[in-house]
Amino acid sequence: MLQAYWYITKMKLLTNLAYRFEVFASVGTNLILMLASVFLWQTAYKGGVGTVQSFSLQDLTTYTILSIMLGAMFVCDVQDTIYYKIREGQIVTDFYRPIPLLACYLADDIGGMLSAMANRVVPLILLASIFFGIPWPSSALSLLLFFPSCLLSYAILWLLSALVGLVAFWVMELGNMGMVKDSIVRVLSGSIVPLWFFPESVQTISKFLPFQYTYQTPLGIYIGNVGTKEALGAMAIQALWVGLLFLLLMAGWKRTKKKTLIQGG
């Protein structure tokens, strides 16, 4: 069983490694976004203020660099995969696979994530180190907590994408639903601007939503803004959201398989 998943992951990894132009375009786009974001924070600090809301310029620079890297690495194409499979009628043959279909899509996205780490994240780290210095974590413990938090973050993002993908079983066109979801995640996750700079009412509401636990939680751990006890608590909430979204996805998957509507027949 594991060999089948590894084969899917490996094929996706090898396929993505073959498209060099897309790699260069992605690295260039993310580099421009990184430079613009960091220069924006530097401009905000030019007034002679050493910190903004207790964050140093180095903290926000590191936060921004890591946020761009995570955005480049977190591949969640499952919503598009489900949509195109249904639109083209391929979902029927996929149902005959001897292994769980959603697990196949997850393995495919993991392969994309591994290729993104090699093709996008490594070049971005090197370029960021040249322009702004190495984005070191606040401590070794922060680095150790950062990695499992990232895994939980990816799980939340992937489950959200899969839930959006399930809508394709009920409608002919997803339209811009995926883009709307991605935009909401980018804003409310703190990946563009940390939620610490938002009004207190927005921060309070965001605590009851899964979005801030996708980017701000691991990034806050990395720069040391979140203490060890708070980090463990936040990771427990991340795990809770993973469990809730997984149960919701399984319930939706069970219903939608019986409601499959394929365009054209």
PAZAPA-4460 file (N, C-alpha, C; in steps of 0.05 Angstrom, whole numbers, plus 32768, in hexadecimal, padded with zeros to 4 digits):
% residues 265
    n_x    n_y    n_z   ca_x   ca_y   ca_z    c_x    c_y    c_z   seq   type   mol
   8011   7FE8   8000   8000   8000   8000   8011   8019   8000     1      M     A
   8025   801A   8012   8037   8031   8013   8047   8034   7FFA     2      L     A
   804E   801E   7FED   805D   8020   7FD4   804D   802E   7FBE     3      Q     A
   8032   802A   7FBE   8021   8037   7FAA   8021   8055   7FAF     4      A     A
   801F   805D   7FC8   801F   807A   7FCE   803A   8086   7FC7     5      Y     A
   8050   8078   7FCD   806B   8082   7FC7   806E   8085   7FA9     6      W     A
   8063   8072   7F9A   8065   8074   7F7C   8058   808D   7F72     7      Y     A
   8040   8093   7F7C   8031   80AB   7F74   8041   80C4   7F7B     8      I     A
   804C   80C4   7F93   805C   80DB   7F9D   8074   80DF   7F8B     9      T     A
   8082   80C9   7F86   809B   80CA   7F76   8095   80D3   7F5A    10      K     A
   8080   80CA   7F4D   807A   80D2   7F32   8073   80F0   7F30    11      M     A
   8065   80FA   7F44   805F   8117   7F45   8078   8127   7F49    12      K     A
   808A   811D   7F5A   80A3   812B   7F5F   80B4   812C   7F46    13      L     A
   80B6   8116   7F37   80C6   8115   7F1F   80BA   8126   7F09    14      L     A
   80A0   8125   7F07   8092   8136   7EF3   8097   8153   7EF7    15      T     A
   8095   815C   7F10   8099   8179   7F15   80B5   8181   7F12    16      N     A
   80C8   816F   7F17   80E4   8176   7F14   80EB   817A   7EF6    17      L     A
   80DA   816F   7EE4   80E0   8171   7EC8   80D8   818C   7EBC    18      A     A
   80C7   819B   7EC9   80BD   81B5   7EBE   80CE   81CB   7ECA    19      Y     A
   80E4   81D1   7EBD   80F7   81E5   7EC7   80ED   8201   7EC4    20      R     A
   80DF   8207   7EAE   80D5   8223   7EAB   80C2   822A   7EC1    21      F     A
   80B0   8218   7EC9   809D   821E   7EDE   80AC   8223   7EF8    22      E     A
   80C2   8214   7EFC   80D2   8218   7F14   80DE   8234   7F15    23      V     A
   80EA   823C   7EFF   80F7   8257   7EFE   80E2   826D   7F01    24      F     A
   80CA   8269   7EF5   80B5   827D   7EF7   80AB   827F   7F13    25      A     A
   80A8   8268   7F21   809E   8268   7F3C   80B2   8275   7F4F    26      S     A
   80CC   826E   7F4C   80E1   827A   7F5D   80E2   8298   7F59    27      V     A
   80E0   82A1   7F40   80E1   82BD   7F3A   80C9   82CC   7F46    28      G     A
   80B1   82C0   7F44   8099   82CD   7F4F   809B   82CF   7F6D    29      T     A
   80A3   82B9   7F7A   80A5   82BA   7F97   80BB   82CC   7FA1    30      N     A
   80D1   82CE   7F91   80E7   82E0   7F99   80DD   82FD   7F98    31      L     A
   80CF   8304   7F83   80C4   8320   7F81   80B1   8326   7F98    32      I     A
   80A0   8312   7F9E   808D   8316   7FB5   809C   8319   7FCF    33      L     A
   80B2   8309   7FD2   80C1   830B   7FEB   80CF   8326   7FED    34      M     A
   80DC   832F   7FD8   80EA   8348   7FD9   80D6   835F   7FDE    35      L     A
   80BF   835F   7FD1   80AC   8374   7FD5   80A2   8375   7FF1    36      A     A
   809C   835D   7FFD   8091   835C   8018   80A6   8365   802D    37      S     A
   80BF   835C   802A   80D4   8363   803D   80DA   8381   803B    38      V     A
   80DB   838C   8023   80E1   83A8   801F   80CA   83B9   802A    39      F     A
   80B2   83AE   8029   809B   83BC   8035   809E   83BF   8053    40      L     A
   80A6   83A9   8060   80AB   83AA   807D   80C2   83BC   8084    41      W     A
   80D7   83BC   8074   80EE   83CD   8079   80E5   83EB   8077    42      Q     A
   80D4   83F1   8064   80CA   840C   8061   80BA   8414   807A    43      T     A
   80AA   8401   8085   809A   8407   809D   80AC   840D   80B5    44      A     A
   80C4   8403   80B5   80D6   8408   80CB   80E9   8420   80C8    45      Y     A
   80E7   842D   80B1   80F9   8443   80AC   80F3   845C   80BC    46      K     A
   80DD   845D   80CA   80D6   8474   80D9   80E6   8477   80F3    47      G     A
   80F9   8464   80F7   8109   8466   810F   80FF   8455   8126    48      G     A
   80E8   8447   8121   80DD   8435   8136   80EB   841B   8134    49      V     A
   80F6   8411   814A   8105   83F8   814A   80F4   83E0   8148    50      G     A
   80DC   83E1   8152   80CA   83CA   8150   80AD   83D3   814A    51      T     A
   809E   83C1   8140   8081   83C6   813B   8072   83B1   814A    52      V     A
   8063   83B9   815F   8054   83A6   816F   8066   8390   817A    53      Q     A
   807E   8397   8184   8092   8385   8190   80A0   8373   817C    54      S     A
   809C   8376   8162   80A9   8366   814E   80C0   8376   8142    55      F     A
   80D8   836A   8142   80EE   8378   8136   80ED   8374   8117    56      S     A
   80FC   8384   8109   80FD   8382   80EC   8107   8366   80E4    57      L     A
   811A   835C   80F2   8124   8341   80EC   810F   832C   80EF    58      Q     A
   80FF   832E   8104   80E9   831B   8108   80D6   831B   80F1    59      D     A
   80CE   8333   80E8   80BB   8334   80D2   80C7   832C   80B7    60      L     A
   80E1   8331   80B4   80EF   8329   809C   80F0   830A   809B    61      T     A
   80F7   82FE   80B1   80F7   82E1   80B2   80DB   82D5   80AE    62      T     A
   80C8   82E1   80BB   80AC   82D9   80B8   80A3   82D9   809A    63      Y     A
   80AA   82EF   808D   80A2   82F3   8071   80B0   82DE   805F    64      T     A
   80CA   82DB   8063   80D9   82C8   8053   80CE   82AB   8056    65      I     A
   80C9   82A3   806F   80BF   8288   8074   80A3   8285   8069    66      L     A
   8093   829A   806B   8077   8299   8060   8077   8294   8042    67      S     A
   8088   82A2   8034   808A   829F   8017   8093   8282   8011    68      I     A
   80A6   8278   8020   80B0   825D   801B   809A   8248   8021    69      M     A
   808B   824B   8036   8076   8238   803C   8060   8239   8027    70      L     A
   805A   8252   801D   8046   8254   8008   804F   8246   7FEE    71      G     A
   8069   8246   7FE9   8074   8239   7FD1   8075   821A   7FD5    72      A     A
   8077   8212   7FEE   807A   81F5   7FF4   8060   81E7   7FF8    73      M     A
   804C   81F4   8003   8033   81E7   800A   8022   81E3   7FF0    74      F     A
   8025   81CC   7FE4   8016   81C6   7FCB   7FFD   81B7   7FD3    75      V     A
   7FE6   81C4   7FCD   7FCB   81B8   7FD2   7FBB   81BA   7FB9    76      C     A
   7FC1   81A9   7FA6   7FB2   81AA   7F8C   7F9A   8197   7F8B    77      D     A
   7F94   818C   7FA2   7F7F   8177   7FA3   7F64   8183   7F99    78      V     A
   7F5E   819C   7F9F   7F44   81A7   7F97   7F42   81A8   7F78    79      Q     A
   7F59   81B0   7F6B   7F59   81B1   7F4E   7F59   8195   7F42    80      D     A
   7F67   8182   7F4F   7F69   8167   7F46   7F4D   815A   7F45    81      T     A
   7F3E   815D   7F5B   7F23   8152   7F5D   7F11   815E   7F47    82      I     A
   7F13   8179   7F45   7F02   8186   7F31   7F07   817D   7F15    83      Y     A
   7F21   817C   7F0D   7F27   8174   7EF1   7F21   8156   7EED    84      Y     A
   7F25   8145   7F01   7F1E   8129   7EFE   7F00   8125   7EF9    85      K     A
   7EF0   8134   7F07   7ED3   8132   7F03   7ECB   813E   7EE8    86      I     A
   7ED6   8155   7EE1   7ECF   8162   7EC8   7ED6   8151   7EB0    87      R     A
   7EED   8143   7EB1   7EF6   8132   7E9B   7EEB   8116   7E9D    88      E     A
   7EDD   810F   7EB3   7ED2   80F4   7EB6   7EE5   80E0   7EC0    89      G     A
   7EFE   80E8   7EC7   7F12   80D5   7ED0   7F0E   80CB   7EEC    90      Q     A
   7EFC   80D9   7EFB   7EF8   80D1   7F17   7EEC   80B5   7F18    91      I     A
   7EDE   80AC   7F03   7ED2   8091   7F04   7EE7   807C   7F05    92      V     A
   7EFB   807F   7EF3   7F11   806B   7EF3   7F22   806C   7F0C    93      T     A
   7F24   8084   7F18   7F34   8087   7F30   7F26   8078   7F47    94      D     A
   7F0C   8077   7F47   7EFE   8068   7F5C   7F04   804B   7F5D    95      F     A
   7F0E   8041   7F46   7F15   8024   7F45   7F31   801E   7F4F    96      Y     A
   7F3F   8032   7F57   7F5A   802D   7F62   7F58   801D   7F7C    97      R     A
   7F6B   800B   7F80   7F6A   7FFA   7F98   7F72   8008   7FB2    98      P     A
   7F79   8022   7FB1   7F81   8031   7FC8   7F6F   8049   7FCB    99      I     A
   7F6B   8054   7FE3   7F59   806B   7FE7   7F60   8082   7FD4   100      P     A
   7F4C   808D   7FC8   7F51   80A2   7FB3   7F5C   80BC   7FBF   101      L     A
   7F51   80C5   7FD5   7F5B   80DD   7FE2   7F78   80DA   7FEA   102      L     A
   7F80   80C2   7FF3   7F9B   80BD   7FFA   7FAE   80BF   7FE2   103      A     A
   7FA3   80B7   7FCB   7FB3   80BA   7FB2   7FB8   80D7   7FAB   104      C     A
   7FA3   80E7   7FAF   7FA6   8104   7FA9   7FB9   8111   7FBD   105      Y     A
   7FB8   8108   7FD6   7FCB   8112   7FEA   7FE8   810B   7FE3   106      L     A
   7FEC   80F2   7FDB   8007   80EA   7FD3   8011   80FA   7FBB   107      A     A
   7FFF   8100   7FA9   8006   8111   7F91   800E   812D   7F9A   108      D     A
   8000   8138   7FAD   8007   8153   7FB7   8020   8153   7FC7   109      D     A
   8025   813E   7FD6   803E   813B   7FE5   8056   813A   7FD1   110      I     A
   8052   812C   7FBB   8067   812D   7FA7   806C   8148   7F9C   111      G     A
   8056   8158   7F98   805A   8173   7F8F   8067   8184   7FA4   112      G     A
   8062   817F   7FBE   806E   818E   7FD3   808C   8188   7FD5   113      M     A
   8094   816F   7FD1   80B0   8167   7FD2   80BF   8174   7FBB   114      L     A
   80B3   8174   7FA3   80C0   8181   7F8D   80C2   81A0   7F91   115      S     A
   80AE   81AB   7F9E   80AF   81C8   7FA4   80C5   81CF   7FB7   116      A     A
   80CA   81BD   7FCA   80E0   81C1   7FDD   80FA   81C2   7FCF   117      M     A
   80FE   81B1   7FBB   8117   81B0   7FAD   8119   81C7   7F98   118      A     A
   8103   81CC   7F8A   8104   81DF   7F74   8100   81FC   7F7C   119      N     A
   80F0   8200   7F91   80E9   821C   7F98   80F5   8225   7FB3   120      R     A
   80F1   8214   7FC8   80F9   821C   7FE3   8117   8220   7FE5   121      V     A
   8126   820C   7FDB   8144   820E   7FDD   814E   8227   7FCF   122      V     A
   8146   822C   7FB6   8150   8245   7FA9   8147   825E   7FB8   123      P     A
   812F   825E   7FC3   8125   8276   7FD2   8135   827A   7FEB   124      L     A
   813C   8264   7FF9   814D   8267   8011   8168   8273   800B   125      I     A
   8174   826A   7FF5   818E   8274   7FED   818C   8292   7FE5   126      L     A
   8178   8299   7FD6   8175   82B5   7FCD   816E   82C7   7FE5   127      L     A
   815D   82BD   7FF7   8156   82CD   800F   816E   82D1   8020   128      A     A
   817F   82BD   8022   8197   82C0   8033   81AB   82D4   8027   129      S     A
   81AB   82D6   800C   81BD   82EA   7FFF   81B2   8306   8004   130      I     A
   8198   830A   8001   818D   8325   8003   8189   832E   8020   131      F     A
   8181   831C   8032   8179   8324   804D   8187   8315   8063   132      F     A
   8198   8302   805D   81A5   82F2   8071   8195   82D9   8076   133      G     A
   81A1   82C6   8083   8194   82AC   8088   817D   82B1   809D   134      I     A
   8165   82A7   8097   814E   82AB   80A9   814F   8297   80C0   135      P     A
   8160   829C   80D4   8163   8289   80E9   814A   8288   80FB   136      W     A
   8144   8271   8107   812F   826F   811B   8137   827D   8135   137      P     A
   8124   8282   8146   812B   8290   8160   813B   827E   8172   138      S     A
   8137   8263   8170   8145   8250   8180   8144   8234   8174   139      S     A
   8154   8222   817E   8153   8207   8174   8138   81FA   817A   140      A     A
   812D   8200   8191   8113   81F5   8199   80FD   81FF   8186   141      L     A
   80FF   8218   817E   80EB   8224   816B   80ED   8215   8151   142      S     A
   8105   820E   8148   8108   81FF   812F   80FC   81E3   8131   143      L     A
   8100   81D6   8148   80F5   81BB   814C   80D7   81BB   814C   144      L     A
   80CB   81D0   8158   80AE   81D2   8159   80A2   81DB   813E   145      L     A
   80B2   81E9   812F   80A9   81F4   8116   80A1   81DE   8102   146      F     A
   80B1   81C9   8101   80AD   81B4   80ED   8092   81A5   80F1   147      F     A
   808C   819A   8109   8072   818D   810C   805B   81A0   8108   148      P     A
   805F   81BA   8110   8049   81CD   810C   8044   81D1   80EE   149      S     A
   8059   81D1   80DE   8056   81D3   80C1   8047   81BC   80B5   150      C     A
   804C   81A4   80BF   803E   818C   80B6   8020   818E   80BC   151      L     A
   801A   8198   80D4   7FFE   819C   80DB   7FF1   81B2   80CA   152      L     A
   8001   81C7   80C4   7FF7   81DC   80B3   7FF0   81D2   8097   153      S     A
   8002   81C2   808C   7FFD   81B7   8072   7FE4   81A5   8072   154      Y     A
   7FE1   8195   8087   7FCA   8184   8089   7FB0   8194   8088   155      A     A
   7FAF   81AB   8097   7F97   81BC   8097   7F92   81C7   807C   156      I     A
   7FA7   81D1   806F   7FA4   81DD   8054   7F9A   81C8   8040   157      L     A
   7FA5   81B0   8041   7F9D   819B   802E   7F81   8192   8033   158      W     A
   7F78   818F   804B   7F5D   8187   8051   7F49   819D   8049   159      L     A
   7F50   81B6   804C   7F3F   81CC   8043   7F3C   81CB   8024   160      L     A
   7F52   81C6   8016   7F51   81C4   7FF9   7F40   81AC   7FF0   161      S     A
   7F43   8196   7FFE   7F34   817E   7FF7   7F16   8183   7FFB   162      A     A
   7F0F   8191   8010   7EF3   8197   8015   7EE7   81A9   7FFF   163      L     A
   7EF7   81BC   7FF6   7EEE   81CD   7FDF   7EEB   81BC   7FC6   164      V     A
   7EFE   81A9   7FC3   7EFC   8198   7FAB   7EE3   8187   7FAB   165      G     A
   7ED9   817F   7FC2   7EC1   816E   7FC4   7EA9   817D   7FB8   166      L     A
   7EAA   8197   7FB8   7E93   81A6   7FAD   7E8F   81A0   7F90   167      V     A
   7EA5   8198   7F82   7EA3   8191   7F65   7E91   8179   7F60   168      A     A
   7E8C   8169   7F75   7E79   8153   7F71   7E5C   815C   7F6F   169      F     A
   7E57   8174   7F78   7E3C   817E   7F7A   7E36   8193   7F65   170      W     A
   7E4A   81A0   7F5A   7E46   81B6   7F47   7E57   81B0   7F2E   171      V     A
   7E4F   81BC   7F18   7E5D   81B8   7EFF   7E77   81C8   7EFE   172      M     A
   7E77   81E0   7F0A   7E8E   81F1   7F09   7E95   81FC   7F25   173      E     A
   7EAE   81FA   7F2C   7EB6   8205   7F46   7EBA   8223   7F44   174      L     A
   7EBE   822D   7F2B   7EC1   8249   7F27   7EDA   8253   7F36   175      G     A
   7ED7   8269   7F45   7EED   8275   7F53   7EED   826D   7F71   176      N     A
   7EDF   8258   7F77   7EDD   824F   7F93   7EF8   8249   7F9F   177      M     A
   7F09   823B   7F8F   7F24   8235   7F99   7F34   824E   7F9D   178      G     A
   7F32   8261   7F8B   7F41   827A   7F8E   7F37   828A   7FA6   179      M     A
   7F1D   8289   7FAB   7F12   8297   7FC2   7F1C   828B   7FDC   180      V     A
   7F1C   8270   7FDD   7F27   8262   7FF4   7F44   8269   7FF9   181      K     A
   7F54   8268   7FE3   7F71   826F   7FE5   7F75   828B   7FEF   182      D     A
   7F65   829E   7FE5   7F67   82BA   7FEE   7F61   82BD   800B   183      S     A
   7F4B   82AF   8014   7F44   82B1   8031   7F5A   82A6   8042   184      I     A
   7F66   828F   8039   7F7B   8283   8048   7F93   8296   804A   185      V     A
   7F9A   82A2   8033   7FB2   82B3   8033   7FAF   82CB   8046   186      R     A
   7F97   82D6   8047   7F92   82EE   8058   7F8F   82E6   8075   187      V     A
   7F7E   82D3   807B   7F78   82CC   8097   7F8C   82B9   80A4   188      L     A
   7F9F   82AF   8094   7FB3   829D   809F   7FCB   82AC   80AA   189      S     A
   7FCD   82C6   80A3   7FE4   82D6   80AB   7FFC   82D2   8099   190      G     A
   7FF8   82C6   8082   800F   82C2   8070   8018   82DB   8062   191      S     A
   8006   82EE   805D   800E   8307   8051   8015   831C   8066   192      I     A
   8003   8321   8079   8008   8332   8090   8000   8323   80A9   193      V     A
   8012   8321   80BD   800B   8313   80D5   7FF2   831D   80E2   194      P     A
   7FE1   830B   80EC   7FC8   8313   80F8   7FCC   8324   8111   195      L     A
   7FE5   8324   811C   7FEB   8334   8133   7FE7   8352   812D   196      W     A
   7FE8   8359   8114   7FE4   8375   810C   7FC7   837C   8106   197      F     A
   7FB6   8368   8107   7F9A   836D   8101   7F8C   8377   811A   198      F     A
   7F74   8382   8117   7F64   838B   812E   7F5F   8373   8141   199      P     A
   7F5C   8379   815A   7F58   8364   816E   7F40   8353   8169   200      E     A
   7F2B   835F   815E   7F13   8350   8158   7F18   833A   8143   201      S     A
   7F28   8341   812F   7F2F   832E   811A   7F40   8318   8125   202      V     A
   7F53   831F   8137   7F64   830B   8143   7F54   82F7   8154   203      Q     A
   7F40   8302   8162   7F2F   82F0   8173   7F1F   82DD   8162   204      T     A
   7F13   82E7   814C   7F03   82D6   813B   7F15   82C1   812E   205      I     A
   7F2D   82C8   8126   7F3F   82B6   8118   7F48   829E   8129   206      S     A
   7F47   82A2   8143   7F4E   828C   8155   7F3B   8274   8153   207      K     A
   7F23   827A   814A   7F0F   8265   8147   7F0C   825A   812B   208      F     A
   7F1F   8262   8119   7F20   8259   80FE   7F3A   824B   80F9   209      L     A
   7F3B   8239   80E5   7F54   822A   80E1   7F6A   8239   80D3   210      P     A
   7F64   8250   80C8   7F77   825D   80B5   7F91   8266   80C2   211      F     A
   7F90   8272   80D9   7FA8   827C   80E5   7FBB   8266   80EE   212      Q     A
   7FB1   824E   80F0   7FC1   8237   80F8   7FD0   822A   80E0   213      Y     A
   7FCD   8236   80C9   7FDB   822C   80B1   7FF5   823A   80AC   214      T     A
   7FF6   8254   80B1   800F   8262   80AD   801A   8270   80C6   215      Y     A
   8009   8280   80D3   8012   8290   80E9   801D   827F   8100   216      Q     A
   8010   8269   8106   8019   8258   811C   8036   824E   8118   217      T     A
   803C   8240   8102   8058   8237   80FF   806C   824E   80FD   218      P     A
   8064   8264   80EF   8076   827A   80EC   807B   8289   8106   219      L     A
   8065   828B   8117   8069   8297   8131   807B   8287   8143   220      G     A
   8079   826C   8140   808B   825B   814F   80A8   825F   8146   221      I     A
   80AC   8261   812C   80C7   8263   8121   80D5   827D   812A   222      Y     A
   80C7   8293   812A   80D4   82AC   8132   80D4   82B1   8150   223      I     A
   80C8   829F   815F   80C9   82A1   817C   80B3   82B2   8188   224      G     A
   80A0   82BB   8178   808A   82CB   8183   8077   82BA   8194   225      N     A
   8077   82A0   818F   8066   828E   819E   8078   827D   81B1   226      V     A
   8073   827E   81CB   8083   826F   81DE   807E   8251   81DB   227      G     A
   808E   8241   81E9   808C   8224   81E7   8071   821A   81F0   228      T     A
   8067   8223   8207   804D   821A   8210   8037   8222   81FD   229      K     A
   8038   823B   81F3   8024   8244   81E0   8026   8235   81C6   230      E     A
   803F   822F   81BE   8043   8220   81A5   8037   8204   81A6   231      A     A
   803A   81F7   81BD   802F   81DC   81C0   8010   81DE   81C0   232      L     A
   8005   81F3   81CD   7FE8   81F6   81CD   7FDE   81FC   81B1   233      G     A
   7FEC   820C   81A1   7FE4   8212   8186   7FE6   81F9   8174   234      A     A
   7FFA   81E9   8179   7FFC   81D0   8169   7FE6   81BD   8170   235      M     A
   7FDD   81BD   8189   7FC7   81AC   8191   7FAD   81B5   8183   236      A     A
   7FAA   81D0   8180   7F93   81DA   8171   7F95   81D3   8153   237      I     A
   7FAE   81D4   8149   7FB2   81CB   812D   7FA9   81AE   8129   238      Q     A
   7FB2   819D   813C   7FAA   8181   813A   7F8C   817D   813C   239      A     A
   7F7F   818D   814D   7F62   818C   8150   7F55   8194   8135   240      L     A
   7F5E   81A8   8128   7F53   81B0   810F   7F57   819B   80F9   241      W     A
   7F6F   818E   80FA   7F74   8178   80E7   7F5F   8162   80EB   242      V     A
   7F5A   815B   8104   7F47   8146   810A   7F2B   814E   8101   243      G     A
   7F22   8166   8107   7F07   816F   8100   7F04   8170   80E2   244      L     A
   7F17   817B   80D4   7F16   817E   80B7   7F17   8162   80A9   245      L     A
   7F26   8150   80B5   7F27   8135   80AA   7F0C   8127   80AD   246      F     A
   7F00   8129   80C4   7EE5   811D   80C8   7ED1   8129   80B5   247      L     A
   7ED2   8143   80B1   7EC0   8151   809F   7EC5   8148   8082   248      L     A
   7EDE   8144   807B   7EE5   813B   8060   7EDB   811F   805B   249      L     A
   7EDF   810D   806E   7ED6   80F2   806B   7EB8   80F0   8069   250      M     A
   7EA9   8100   8079   7E8C   8101   8077   7E83   810B   805B   251      A     A
   7E90   8121   8052   7E8A   812C   8038   7E91   8119   8021   252      G     A
   7EA8   810B   8024   7EB1   80F9   800F   7E9D   80E1   800C   253      W     A
   7E93   80D8   8023   7E80   80C2   8022   7E66   80C9   8014   254      K     A
   7E5D   80E2   8018   7E44   80EB   800C   7E49   80F2   7FEE   255      R     A
   7E5F   80FF   7FE8   7E63   8108   7FCC   7E68   80F1   7FB9   256      T     A
   7E73   80DB   7FC3   7E78   80C4   7FB1   7E5E   80BA   7FA6   257      K     A
   7E49   80BD   7FB5   7E2E   80B4   7FAD   7E20   80C8   7F9B   258      K     A
   7E2C   80E0   7F99   7E1F   80F6   7F8C   7E2F   80FF   7F74   259      K     A
   7E40   80EE   7F69   7E53   80F6   7F54   7E43   80FE   7F3B   260      T     A
   7E49   8116   7F31   7E3D   8120   7F19   7E53   8128   7F06   261      L     A
   7E56   8119   7EF0   7E6C   811E   7EDE   7E62   812D   7EC6   262      I     A
   7E6F   8143   7EBF   7E66   8153   7EA9   7E68   8143   7E8F   263      Q     A
   7E53   8143   7E80   7E53   8135   7E66   7E48   8119   7E68   264      G     A
   7E40   8110   7E80   7E34   80F5   7E82   7E39   80E8   7E9C   265      G     A
***
